[in-house]
Amino acid sequence: MNLDKTTIDTLAEHLENCELDAHDTHKITDDYPDMDWDDAYAIQEAIKQRKVARGCRIIGLKAGLTSHAKMQQMGVSMPVFGFLADYFSVPEGSAVKITELIHPKV
């Protein structure tokens, strides 16, 4: 790890606020080019702990960059993993409020 706990917590707060406010952000690796995988997962864990502290439940896990073509495009050699919070889910047949999303895609 290359980032200290204060930086990790600050980035976690910033990124979660961007998510909650549906506000885009630039790549944090532009500001922290020495960030490594351990730093990224530590930030993700801090975000998860913030959500749990607010009463959110973690209901599942997710994998990203699972396509070999996408991994090659992004310059990584393995998938990345994350979590799903309860408020991420939308009941089947419900409307999705795109104003609450940053980059909605179907």
DSSP file (Angstrom, degrees, kcal/mol; ACC not computed):
  #  RESIDUE AA STRUCTURE BP1 BP2  ACC     N-H-->O    O-->H-N    N-H-->O    O-->H-N    TCO  KAPPA ALPHA  PHI   PSI    X-CA   Y-CA   Z-CA
    1    1 A M              0   0    0      0, 0.0    34,-0.1     0, 0.0    36,-0.0   0.000 360.0 360.0 360.0 143.0    0.0    0.0    0.0
    2    2 A N        +     0   0    0     34,-0.1     2,-0.3     2,-0.1    33,-0.1   0.547 360.0  78.7-114.7 -14.3    1.2    3.5   -0.8
    3    3 A L  S    S-     0   0    0     31,-0.1     2,-0.1    33,-0.1    29,-0.0  -0.752  73.3-128.0-100.5 144.8   -1.6    5.6    0.7
    4    4 A D     >  -     0   0    0     -2,-0.3     4,-2.5     1,-0.1     5,-0.2  -0.409  30.8-102.9 -83.8 167.3   -2.0    6.5    4.3
    5    5 A K  H  > S+     0   0    0      1,-0.2     4,-2.8     2,-0.2     5,-0.2   0.861 120.0  54.9 -59.8 -38.9   -5.2    5.9    6.3
    6    6 A T  H  > S+     0   0    0      2,-0.2     4,-2.4     1,-0.2    -1,-0.2   0.922 110.5  45.5 -61.9 -44.1   -6.1    9.6    6.2
    7    7 A T  H  > S+     0   0    0      2,-0.2     4,-2.8     1,-0.2     5,-0.2   0.913 112.7  50.9 -65.7 -42.7   -5.9    9.7    2.4
    8    8 A I  H  X S+     0   0    0     -4,-2.5     4,-2.4     1,-0.2    -2,-0.2   0.936 112.8  45.8 -59.5 -47.1   -7.8    6.5    2.1
    9    9 A D  H  X S+     0   0    0     -4,-2.8     4,-2.3     2,-0.2    -2,-0.2   0.888 112.8  50.4 -65.0 -39.2  -10.6    7.8    4.3
   10   10 A T  H  X S+     0   0    0     -4,-2.4     4,-2.4    -5,-0.2    -2,-0.2   0.922 112.8  45.9 -64.7 -44.1  -10.7   11.2    2.4
   11   11 A L  H  X S+     0   0    0     -4,-2.8     4,-3.0     2,-0.2     5,-0.3   0.881 110.8  53.4 -66.8 -37.7  -10.9    9.4   -0.9
   12   12 A A  H  X S+     0   0    0     -4,-2.4     4,-2.5    -5,-0.2     5,-0.3   0.930 110.9  46.4 -61.6 -45.4  -13.6    7.1    0.4
   13   13 A E  H  X S+     0   0    0     -4,-2.3     4,-2.5     2,-0.2    -2,-0.2   0.935 114.2  48.1 -62.3 -46.4  -15.7   10.0    1.6
   14   14 A H  H  X S+     0   0    0     -4,-2.4     4,-2.1     2,-0.2    -2,-0.2   0.941 114.7  44.5 -59.9 -49.3  -15.2   11.9   -1.7
   15   15 A L  H  X S+     0   0    0     -4,-3.0     4,-2.1     1,-0.2    -1,-0.2   0.895 114.0  48.8 -67.1 -40.1  -16.1    8.9   -3.9
   16   16 A E  H  X S+     0   0    0     -4,-2.5     4,-3.0    -5,-0.3     5,-0.2   0.916 110.3  51.6 -66.4 -40.4  -19.1    7.9   -1.8
   17   17 A N  H  X S+     0   0    0     -4,-2.5     4,-2.3    -5,-0.3    -2,-0.2   0.891 107.7  53.1 -62.3 -38.0  -20.4   11.5   -1.9
   18   18 A C  H  <>S+     0   0    0     -4,-2.1     5,-3.0    -5,-0.2     4,-0.5   0.926 112.0  45.8 -60.7 -43.7  -20.0   11.5   -5.7
   19   19 A E  H ><5S+     0   0    0     -4,-2.1     3,-1.1     3,-0.2    -2,-0.2   0.950 114.2  46.8 -62.9 -49.2  -22.1    8.3   -5.8
   20   20 A L  H 3<5S+     0   0    0     -4,-3.0    -1,-0.2     1,-0.3    -2,-0.2   0.814 118.5  41.3 -66.1 -30.8  -24.7    9.6   -3.4
   21   21 A D  T 3<5S-     0   0    0     -4,-2.3    -1,-0.3    -5,-0.2    -2,-0.2   0.389 108.2-123.2 -95.0   2.2  -25.0   12.9   -5.2
   22   22 A A  T < 5 +     0   0    0     -3,-1.1     2,-0.5    -4,-0.5    -3,-0.2   0.933  61.9 148.4  52.3  50.3  -24.8   11.3   -8.7
   23   23 A H      < -     0   0    0     -5,-3.0    -1,-0.2    -6,-0.2    -2,-0.1  -0.964  44.9-128.1-119.7 127.0  -21.8   13.5   -9.5
   24   24 A D        -     0   0    0     -2,-0.5     2,-0.3    78,-0.1    -5,-0.0  -0.259  23.5-164.7 -68.3 158.0  -19.0   12.4  -11.8
   25   25 A T        -     0   0    0    -10,-0.0     3,-0.1    -7,-0.0     2,-0.1  -0.971  21.6-110.1-140.0 155.1  -15.4   12.5  -10.7
   26   26 A H        -     0   0    0     -2,-0.3     2,-0.2     1,-0.1     0, 0.0  -0.360  56.6 -72.5 -77.8 167.8  -12.1   12.3  -12.5
   27   27 A K    >>  -     0   0    0      1,-0.2     3,-1.5    -2,-0.1     4,-0.5  -0.430  37.4-148.1 -62.7 125.1   -9.8    9.3  -12.1
   28   28 A I  H >> S+     0   0    0      1,-0.3     4,-1.8    -2,-0.2     3,-0.6   0.737  94.4  70.2 -69.6 -20.3   -8.3    9.4   -8.6
   29   29 A T  H 34 S+     0   0    0      1,-0.2    -1,-0.3     2,-0.2     6,-0.1   0.703  86.8  66.9 -70.1 -16.4   -5.2    7.7  -10.0
   30   30 A D  H <4 S+     0   0    0     -3,-1.5    -1,-0.2     1,-0.2    -2,-0.2   0.884 111.3  33.7 -64.9 -37.1   -4.5   11.0  -11.9
   31   31 A D  H << S+     0   0    0     -3,-0.6    -2,-0.2    -4,-0.5    -1,-0.2   0.712 130.9  35.1 -88.1 -23.2   -3.9   12.6   -8.5
   32   32 A Y    ><  +     0   0    0     -4,-1.8     3,-2.1     1,-0.1    -1,-0.2  -0.599  65.9 165.8-130.1  69.7   -2.4    9.5   -6.8
   33   33 A P  T 3  S+     0   0    0      0, 0.0    -1,-0.1     0, 0.0    -4,-0.1   0.690  74.8  60.3 -64.7 -18.1   -0.4    7.7   -9.6
   34   34 A D  T 3  S+     0   0    0     -3,-0.1   -31,-0.1   -32,-0.1    -5,-0.1   0.437  76.0 126.1 -87.5   0.9    1.4    5.5   -7.0
   35   35 A M    <   -     0   0    0     -3,-2.1     2,-0.2    -6,-0.1    -3,-0.0  -0.314  42.5-166.6 -58.7 138.6   -1.9    4.0   -5.9
   36   36 A D     >  -     0   0    0      1,-0.0     4,-2.4   -33,-0.0     5,-0.2  -0.633  37.9 -87.7-120.2-178.0   -1.9    0.2   -6.0
   37   37 A W  H  > S+     0   0    0      1,-0.2     4,-2.7     2,-0.2     5,-0.2   0.884 125.6  54.2 -58.8 -40.6   -4.5   -2.6   -5.8
   38   38 A D  H  > S+     0   0    0      1,-0.2     4,-2.0     2,-0.2    -1,-0.2   0.899 108.8  49.1 -62.4 -39.8   -4.3   -2.7   -2.1
   39   39 A D  H  > S+     0   0    0      2,-0.2     4,-2.4     1,-0.2    -2,-0.2   0.937 110.9  50.3 -61.9 -46.2   -5.0    1.0   -1.8
   40   40 A A  H  X S+     0   0    0     -4,-2.4     4,-2.3     1,-0.2    -2,-0.2   0.918 112.6  45.4 -60.5 -45.1   -8.0    0.7   -4.1
   41   41 A Y  H  X S+     0   0    0     -4,-2.7     4,-2.3     2,-0.2    -1,-0.2   0.828 110.4  54.7 -70.0 -29.9   -9.5   -2.2   -2.1
   42   42 A A  H  X S+     0   0    0     -4,-2.0     4,-2.2    -5,-0.2    -2,-0.2   0.896 108.9  48.4 -67.4 -39.2   -8.8   -0.3    1.1
   43   43 A I  H  X S+     0   0    0     -4,-2.4     4,-2.3     2,-0.2    -2,-0.2   0.929 111.5  50.1 -63.7 -44.8  -10.7    2.7   -0.3
   44   44 A Q  H  X S+     0   0    0     -4,-2.3     4,-2.6     1,-0.2    -2,-0.2   0.905 110.0  50.3 -60.3 -41.7  -13.6    0.3   -1.3
   45   45 A E  H  X S+     0   0    0     -4,-2.3     4,-2.5     2,-0.2    -1,-0.2   0.896 109.1  51.4 -64.0 -40.0  -13.6   -1.2    2.2
   46   46 A A  H  X S+     0   0    0     -4,-2.2     4,-2.0     2,-0.2    -1,-0.2   0.890 110.2  49.5 -64.2 -38.5  -13.7    2.3    3.8
   47   47 A I  H  X S+     0   0    0     -4,-2.3     4,-2.1     2,-0.2    -2,-0.2   0.932 110.6  50.3 -63.8 -45.0  -16.7    3.1    1.5
   48   48 A K  H  X S+     0   0    0     -4,-2.6     4,-2.5     1,-0.2    -2,-0.2   0.915 109.9  50.0 -59.9 -43.2  -18.4   -0.2    2.6
   49   49 A Q  H  X S+     0   0    0     -4,-2.5     4,-2.3     1,-0.2    -1,-0.2   0.866 108.0  53.8 -65.5 -35.6  -17.9    0.6    6.3
   50   50 A R  H  X S+     0   0    0     -4,-2.0     4,-1.2     2,-0.2    -1,-0.2   0.918 110.6  47.1 -61.8 -43.0  -19.3    4.1    5.8
   51   51 A K  H  <>S+     0   0    0     -4,-2.1     5,-2.4     2,-0.2     3,-0.5   0.929 112.0  48.7 -65.4 -45.8  -22.5    2.5    4.2
   52   52 A V  H ><5S+     0   0    0     -4,-2.5     3,-1.7     1,-0.2    -1,-0.2   0.896 107.6  55.7 -61.4 -40.3  -22.8   -0.1    7.0
   53   53 A A  H 3<5S+     0   0    0     -4,-2.3    -1,-0.2     1,-0.3    -2,-0.2   0.797 105.4  53.3 -63.2 -28.0  -22.4    2.7    9.6
   54   54 A R  T 3<5S-     0   0    0     -4,-1.2    -1,-0.3    -3,-0.5    -2,-0.2   0.442 129.8 -96.7 -85.6   0.0  -25.4    4.5    8.0
   55   55 A G  T < 5S+     0   0    0     -3,-1.7    -3,-0.2     1,-0.3    -2,-0.1   0.486  75.6 143.6 101.3   3.0  -27.5    1.3    8.3
   56   56 A C      < -     0   0    0     -5,-2.4     2,-0.4    -6,-0.2    -1,-0.3  -0.447  41.7-137.5 -73.4 149.9  -27.0   -0.2    4.8
   57   57 A R        -     0   0    0     -2,-0.1    29,-2.5     2,-0.0     2,-0.6  -0.884  10.2-129.9-106.0 141.5  -26.8   -3.9    4.5
   58   58 A I  E     +A   85   0A   0     -2,-0.4    27,-0.3    27,-0.2     3,-0.1  -0.819  30.8 174.2 -87.3 121.1  -24.3   -5.6    2.2
   59   59 A I  E     -     0   0A   0     25,-2.8     2,-0.3    -2,-0.6    26,-0.2   0.469  52.6 -20.0-112.5  -3.8  -26.4   -8.1    0.1
   60   60 A G  E     -A   84   0A   0     24,-1.2    24,-2.8     2,-0.0     2,-0.3  -0.993  57.8-101.2 179.4-179.0  -23.9   -9.5   -2.4
   61   61 A L  E     -A   83   0A   0     -2,-0.3     2,-0.3    22,-0.3    22,-0.3  -0.820  25.1-157.6-120.6 160.5  -20.7   -9.3   -4.3
   62   62 A K  E     -A   82   0A   0     20,-1.9    20,-2.7    -2,-0.3     2,-0.4  -0.980   6.4-146.4-139.2 153.4  -19.9   -8.3   -7.8
   63   63 A A  E     -A   81   0A   0     -2,-0.3     2,-0.3    18,-0.2    18,-0.2  -0.951  17.2-172.3-118.3 139.6  -17.1   -8.9  -10.3
   64   64 A G  E     +A   80   0A   0     16,-3.2    16,-2.3    -2,-0.4    -2,-0.0  -0.851  62.1  31.0-127.1 165.6  -16.0   -6.4  -12.9
   65   65 A L        +     0   0    0     -2,-0.3    -1,-0.2    14,-0.2     6,-0.0   0.922  69.0 146.8  53.5  48.6  -13.6   -6.5  -15.8
   66   66 A T        +     0   0    0     -3,-0.2     2,-0.4    13,-0.1    -1,-0.1   0.635  41.9  89.1 -88.9 -15.3  -14.4  -10.2  -16.3
   67   67 A S  S  > S-     0   0    0      1,-0.1     4,-2.7     2,-0.0     5,-0.2  -0.684  73.7-141.2 -83.2 133.0  -14.0  -10.0  -20.1
   68   68 A H  H  > S+     0   0    0     -2,-0.4     4,-2.4     1,-0.2     5,-0.2   0.876 104.1  53.9 -60.8 -36.5  -10.5  -10.7  -21.4
   69   69 A A  H  > S+     0   0    0      2,-0.2     4,-2.4     1,-0.2    -1,-0.2   0.922 110.8  45.0 -63.8 -43.7  -10.9   -8.0  -24.0
   70   70 A K  H  > S+     0   0    0      2,-0.2     4,-2.4     1,-0.2    -2,-0.2   0.888 111.3  53.2 -68.2 -38.6  -11.9   -5.4  -21.3
   71   71 A M  H  X>S+     0   0    0     -4,-2.7     5,-2.6     2,-0.2     4,-0.9   0.930 111.2  46.8 -60.3 -44.1   -9.1   -6.5  -19.1
   72   72 A Q  H ><5S+     0   0    0     -4,-2.4     3,-0.6     1,-0.2    -2,-0.2   0.917 111.4  51.3 -63.4 -43.2   -6.6   -5.9  -21.9
   73   73 A Q  H 3<5S+     0   0    0     -4,-2.4    -1,-0.2     1,-0.2    -2,-0.2   0.879 115.2  42.3 -60.6 -38.7   -8.2   -2.6  -22.8
   74   74 A M  H 3<5S-     0   0    0     -4,-2.4    -1,-0.2    -5,-0.1    -2,-0.2   0.503 112.9-117.9 -89.3  -5.2   -7.9   -1.4  -19.1
   75   75 A G  T <<5S+     0   0    0     -4,-0.9     2,-0.3    -3,-0.6    -3,-0.2   0.832  71.1 124.4  74.7  32.5   -4.4   -2.9  -18.7
   76   76 A V      < -     0   0    0     -5,-2.6    -1,-0.3    -6,-0.2    -2,-0.1  -0.855  51.2-153.7-122.0 160.8   -5.2   -5.4  -16.0
   77   77 A S  S    S+     0   0    0     -2,-0.3    -5,-0.1     1,-0.1    -6,-0.1   0.399  75.8  37.3-114.5   0.5   -4.7   -9.1  -15.8
   78   78 A M  S    S-     0   0    0     -7,-0.1    -1,-0.1   -10,-0.0   -12,-0.0  -0.990  86.2 -94.7-148.8 155.7   -7.5  -10.2  -13.4
   79   79 A P        -     0   0    0      0, 0.0     2,-0.3     0, 0.0   -14,-0.2  -0.175  36.3-129.2 -62.5 163.4  -11.1   -9.2  -12.6
   80   80 A V  E     -A   64   0A   0    -16,-2.3   -16,-3.2     0, 0.0     2,-0.4  -0.833  19.0-145.4-112.4 156.2  -11.9   -6.7   -9.9
   81   81 A F  E     +A   63   0A   0     -2,-0.3   -18,-0.2   -18,-0.2     2,-0.2  -0.929  21.8 161.3-128.5 147.1  -14.4   -7.4   -7.1
   82   82 A G  E     -A   62   0A   0    -20,-2.7   -20,-1.9    -2,-0.4     2,-0.3  -0.727  29.9-102.9-144.4-167.2  -16.8   -5.2   -5.2
   83   83 A F  E     -A   61   0A   0    -22,-0.3     2,-0.5    -2,-0.2   -22,-0.3  -0.826  16.1-135.1-126.1 163.1  -19.9   -5.3   -3.0
   84   84 A L  E     -A   60   0A   0    -24,-2.8   -25,-2.8    -2,-0.3   -24,-1.2  -0.987  17.1-152.4-120.4 126.4  -23.6   -4.7   -3.5
   85   85 A A  E >   -A   58   0A   0     -2,-0.5     3,-2.0   -27,-0.3     4,-0.4  -0.627  29.6-109.4 -93.3 157.3  -25.5   -2.6   -0.9
   86   86 A D  G >  S+     0   0    0    -29,-2.5     3,-1.2     1,-0.3   -28,-0.1   0.829 115.7  57.5 -56.8 -35.9  -29.2   -3.1   -0.3
   87   87 A Y  G 3  S+     0   0    0      1,-0.2    -1,-0.3   -30,-0.2   -31,-0.0   0.539  90.8  73.5 -78.5  -2.9  -30.2    0.2   -1.8
   88   88 A F  G <  S+     0   0    0     -3,-2.0    -1,-0.2     2,-0.0    -2,-0.2   0.744  82.1  88.7 -75.1 -23.0  -28.5   -0.7   -5.1
   89   89 A S    <   -     0   0    0     -3,-1.2    -5,-0.0    -4,-0.4    -3,-0.0  -0.444  59.1-161.5 -83.3 150.2  -31.3   -3.1   -6.0
   90   90 A V        -     0   0    0     -2,-0.1     3,-0.1     4,-0.1     4,-0.1  -0.997  28.1-113.5-127.6 124.3  -34.5   -2.2   -7.8
   91   91 A P    >   -     0   0    0      0, 0.0     3,-2.4     0, 0.0     0, 0.0  -0.242  46.3 -88.0 -57.4 144.6  -37.5   -4.5   -7.7
   92   92 A E  T 3  S+     0   0    0      1,-0.3     3,-0.1     0, 0.0     0, 0.0  -0.271 115.2  18.6 -54.7 132.9  -38.4   -6.2  -10.9
   93   93 A G  T 3  S+     0   0    0      1,-0.3    -1,-0.3    -3,-0.1     2,-0.1   0.337  96.7 127.2  87.0  -6.2  -40.8   -4.0  -12.9
   94   94 A S    <   -     0   0    0     -3,-2.4    -1,-0.3     1,-0.1     2,-0.3  -0.414  65.2-104.3 -81.0 159.5  -39.9   -0.9  -11.0
   95   95 A A        -     0   0    0     -2,-0.1     2,-0.5    -3,-0.1    -1,-0.1  -0.594  26.5-138.0 -80.3 143.3  -38.8    2.4  -12.6
   96   96 A V        -     0   0    0     -2,-0.3     2,-1.1    -6,-0.1     3,-0.1  -0.910  12.3-136.9-102.1 126.3  -35.1    3.3  -12.4
   97   97 A K    >   -     0   0    0     -2,-0.5     3,-1.9     1,-0.2     4,-0.1  -0.712  16.1-169.6 -85.0 100.9  -34.5    6.9  -11.7
   98   98 A I  G >  S+     0   0    0     -2,-1.1     3,-1.5     1,-0.3    -1,-0.2   0.720  81.1  70.8 -67.9 -18.3  -31.7    7.8  -14.1
   99   99 A T  G 3  S+     0   0    0      1,-0.3    -1,-0.3    -3,-0.1    -2,-0.1   0.691  95.2  55.6 -68.3 -16.0  -31.2   11.2  -12.3
  100  100 A E  G <  S+     0   0    0     -3,-1.9     2,-0.3     2,-0.0    -1,-0.3   0.389  98.2  80.2 -93.6   2.3  -29.8    9.1   -9.4
  101  101 A L    <   -     0   0    0     -3,-1.5   -81,-0.0     1,-0.1   -82,-0.0  -0.809  64.5-151.8-112.6 151.4  -27.2    7.5  -11.6
  102  102 A I  S    S+     0   0    0     -2,-0.3    -1,-0.1     1,-0.2   -78,-0.1   0.940  92.0   5.0 -85.9 -53.5  -23.8    8.9  -12.9
  103  103 A H  S    S-     0   0    0      2,-0.0    -1,-0.2   -79,-0.0     2,-0.0  -0.647  81.2-161.2-131.1  74.5  -23.4    7.0  -16.2
  104  104 A P        +     0   0    0      0, 0.0     2,-0.3     0, 0.0    -6,-0.0  -0.331  16.5 170.4 -64.6 136.1  -26.5    5.0  -16.8
  105  105 A K              0   0    0      1,-0.1    -2,-0.0    -2,-0.0     0, 0.0  -0.976 360.0 360.0-140.4 152.7  -26.2    2.2  -19.3
  106  106 A V              0   0    0     -2,-0.3    -1,-0.1     0, 0.0     0, 0.0   0.335 360.0 360.0-120.4 360.0  -28.4   -0.7  -20.4
